[in-house]
Amino acid sequence: MADSRDVKNQILFSLLFTASLLHSALSDFPFLSPYSWSCVNETCVKNLKGWNEEDAYSLSTCKLTCGQHGVLWPKPTRLTQISNQTVHFNLSRLSLEEAMAPTQEVKDLLQKAFDIFKGNVAKGVPEPDERFFRKIFDSDEEKQQVFVKIRVSNTGKATTLRLNTNEAYVLNVKTNETNSLTNVTIDASTFFGARHALETLSQLIEYDAAKGSLQIVSQVAVVDKPAFRYRGILLDTASNFISVRAIERTLDAMAANKLNTLHWHITDTASFPLYLKSLPDMSYFGSYSQRQIYNTSDVSHVVEYARVRGIRVVPEFSAPGHVGNGWQWTEKKGLGKMAVCVKQEPWSTYCTEPPCGQLNIANNNTYGILTQIYEEMADIFAPLDLFHFGGQEVNLNCWNTTEEIVSHLTERGLNQSVDSFLDLWSEFQSNVYNMFPADNQTGKVQGILWNSQLTSAEKADKYLDPRKYIIQASGSVKDQRVIGDLLKKGYHVILSNSDAWFLNCGFGSWVTKGQHPCGSYKGWQAVYDNSPHDVASNETGSYQKKLLLGGEAVLWSQQVDDASLDAKLWPRGAALAERLWTNPKHNWEPAEIRFIHQRQRLFQRGVMADRIQPEWCHQNEKLCYLR
Amino acid sequence: MADSRDVKNQILFSLLFTASLLHSALSDFPFLSPYSWSCVNETCVKNLKGWNEEDAYSLSTCKLTCGQHGVLWPKPTRLTQISNQTVHFNLSRLSLEEAMAPTQEVKDLLQKAFDIFKGNVAKGVPEPDERFFRKIFDSDEIVSQVAVVDKPAFRYRGILLDTASNFISVRAIERTLDAMAANKLNTLHWHITDTASFPLYLKSLPDMSYFGSYSQRQIYNTSDVSHVVEYARVRGIRVVPEFSAPGHVGNGWQWTEKKGLGKMAVCVKQEPWSTYCTEPPCGQLNIANNNTYGILTQIYEEMADIFAPLDLFHFGGQEVNLNCWNTTEEIVSHLTERGLNQSVDSFLDLWSEFQSNVYNMFPADNQTGKVQGILWNSQLTSAEKADKYLDPRKYIIQASGSVKDQRVIGDLLKKGYHVILSNSDAWFLNCGFGSWVTKGQHPCGSYKGWQAVYDNSPHDVASNETGSYQKKLLLGGEAVLWSQQVDDASLDAKLWPRGAALAERLWTNPKHNWEPAEIRFIHQRQRLFQRGVMADRIQPEWCHQNEKLCYLR
């Protein structure tokens, strides 16, 4: 506020300060706030101070212990015991006393995760402003220490996340009043479980404005493991460029919600922002500008930034559709045309949105270039356990109107039927699957494909082996039974149904006036209530726990860049996270209070998560419902 | 990018730099970009470099001179002549040679505006990064010959900011004013208090914000208000404060009973809220308590003082729930005492009496004299009641209904009211983000795309409803951003660039729809983003680089 700004510019700071206070809001009052909160029936109730003082807390401290799950997000699945006491938490007296791990590498990861945890807790402390600092806590409280011990079991050597990685953990907090010591113990099978425990721990600590200090719940026991193995977010950096700094923020927010997969849709028809050392022409011709390119070091940085936060990066290379910019150079170099239908008009005849473009799968040189692309991607994104081959929205009419491809069909004695084109496409898919290199650490990389004509009930058997591909299902579950069909055929499935988990919907069309084709904005309540088990059960009569790997929220970025990325992903991504981690039996309603708090937490940590309610609802729990 | 970050941490910067370049994207190529643009039929067309080199420019330079109005936003109304040449623009060799003005005060304002202009231009220059520095004059360009004659179509071109449903920081308000200035919008309607919170510090009534703010960090001090008013003024913007009354009142008034003044806000936190107001929390002024007027006098006097100079003041008058009063014993007794029954008309009489009282108690401005009032349309402004209750010479009416369902605007104009258009079906920018009290859609419907914001013509609305453009009575319009689902995090993206679409409608009032404006509009969004306003993206960047190829025909 301006008072403070002005004062800071003065040399005689301390002298002037008292004078300045006289004109500020607080000078006339005895307390920082006239209100306190007390926990009644698992609800923090706001009161004027002075009433029932014994049981009166500031809002954040009340929330820490009120309600069975406090302000933990996502809610633990096995056991949550939270005492109704908090104690002082001195960031300067926090130490990692023990990090037991089978290898030095895992130990180093634990140290990194601990440092990140400390940084997150520090972000909860508001900027110091002497005007709001009344109480000085006593010296006993200042002595309060926190010792953290982390034990990863002997078998937990994993340093990269796989689909079978055990992410479970046990967290205990025990405070001994007599020696001012809080002991935190974390037990996990892997680093990944242990780092989740640190996220949970960070949610047991809050800044108390009245006390002017952090508080930690004094006694806690949590036993936790995720309901689903794959909990993802799709980031599209091709429709518009997203800076590395914004990707970091996305990973910070994902980690805070125990999401474990960043699906990086890195290229598309519109742009090719990925620098490849073996093919520098791709990004030279394909990026929006030279400032909008991910260099090799950027990619490595993102992969490592994600890994220490318990997140795998799954790169997607869109093919054979959604290809165009970046391929302009091949003809001049004598390799023929590799992308066809690019900028063809009217676009609506050749693709679902401008600009159009598909690979020329009749040109044999295309495979040579793809080999180079896959090899370098496998290298810079290593270690890889999953790779997304795309396979989305192939427009058969584009190929059917491209002379080179029609001739190719004729040469091979095929007609121009839909089946011929699907044969060609599946042949392409089979080729690229085979040419994709194995990972040094993880071996053969598992493929992911979008659902498509190749995955339809009638065609899938013929074209795609369920042992090779996981299918990401993006249709609306209201209109189609795509997910059921896939599960019945034995595919592993990632749910991304557009009617609940497409977060880019609702901002209007960008090619004409009116609504976006994917419909209205998906409110957080709809995101939360979208249950993969229910969808599977409705369509197949079973939860399909083995085949249903999890889900992913999708943010196509035609109307997103650094400006609104955070607000469009968050806090709705947090609603997704609790669905996939906790998979609660209840709907959004019992989650609302914790959800608003999680939004505040993300905002405090620098993520520009959108506001979902007036702050009044945060301060007056359970009074913002329509009944 | 990471290369650059890493390198910056090294001591041997210059030595290492060359090595780093070998691994960066540009080392293998002769140009910064393989593309250039040329102007064909008022469209910048993208080409591979080397073709038609004479007429080839970088994208931004092409856009400066291609098209009748270049990248001017809002489009000038009288005359725009832009040559097809640009010359180098050296920020360091720019000077204000002459500032002729009738008074020193105006001269000082001109100097301040010039400094702001320089700052804005400087923001257009990207951060230096040696990897991308090839040309020696990689600087700004300016169009070489220009003539513009311009004046706005409407006098009142506003944005409503609601800082009560959620708090908005002073820094975020500054950004809003920066963006408004860049779009020649001239009015910030500051809906500063509401039932949910009272973030305004009043020296005469410190209890209001002590009890009514969300926290002590979420208060506008007197110096904050003065700062905003002055920041706005030098950018050509008036601030119109709104003090909501008699509805939308609650938090901040908790202290009056303890001080022996009786209850001043009623129905606060009453449940179920939907019986007593349109959204939680409920609350209305206790207009049966005479002390209420004493406090309101203090509030108005201090507001008139800290927001001075004032030419317009918004009295609120929105969404008064008669059932709240009708179920409040104190108010019902008051009616009985005065021999009135509990009919709708009695309550409207009481309300209009209240309105008349507060209008009269509002102090005159030292500079501008009697301050003109603004009110939301309401039951008091309805066709049947308005004559009885509100004098068109005293009040401007801000009309917020949907023009699809109602003929509110026509009725008001026919009665001779000056009108500010804020129809919810086009200019409520908070719609479309889902309900915040249950699952499902927001009551005000879907998101209003920029095209709908642009096409919403006050003249057309007036003409449809009254048969005339009503140029005298129709003062202009205002986009409304209720902030139940807005704070610093998403304020910019929800206001902009859609606020720019509003701005061209109100400044230029073009005869055409959004389509011919699209290319300039995308550019205006880029400009706002460059200047630090987090305006939302509306299209893939491909559409910006490939003009006129992102249409559905």
Interface residues (C-beta under 8 A of the other chain):
Chain A: M1 A2 D3 D6 H23 S24 A25 L26 S27 D28 F29 L32 S33 P34 L48 P126 D129 R131 F132 A209 S239 N240 F241 V244 A270 S271 Y275 K277 P280 S283 Y284 F285 S287 Y288 S289 Q290 R291 Q292 I293 Y294 N295 T296 S297 D298 S300 H301 N325 Q328 K343 E345 P346 W347 S348 P354 P355 G506 F507 G508 S509 W510 V511 T512 K513 G514 Q515 S520 Y521 K522 G523 W524 Q525 A526 D529 S557 Q558 Q559 V560 D561 D562 A563 S564 D566 A567 N587 W588 F603 M608 A609 D610 R611 I612 Q613 P614 E615 W616 C617 Q619 N620 L623 C624 Y625 L626 R627
Chain B: M1 A2 D3 D6 H23 S24 A25 L26 S27 D28 F29 L32 S33 P34 L48 P126 D129 R131 F132 S165 N166 F167 V170 A196 S197 Y201 K203 P206 S209 Y210 F211 S213 Y214 S215 Q216 R217 Q218 I219 Y220 N221 T222 S223 D224 H227 N251 Q254 K269 E271 P272 W273 S274 P280 P281 G432 F433 G434 S435 W436 V437 T438 K439 G440 Q441 S446 Y447 K448 G449 W450 Q451 A452 D455 S483 Q484 Q485 V486 D487 D488 A489 S490 D492 A493 N513 W514 F529 M534 A535 D536 R537 I538 Q539 P540 E541 W542 C543 Q545 N546 L549 C550 Y551 L552 R553
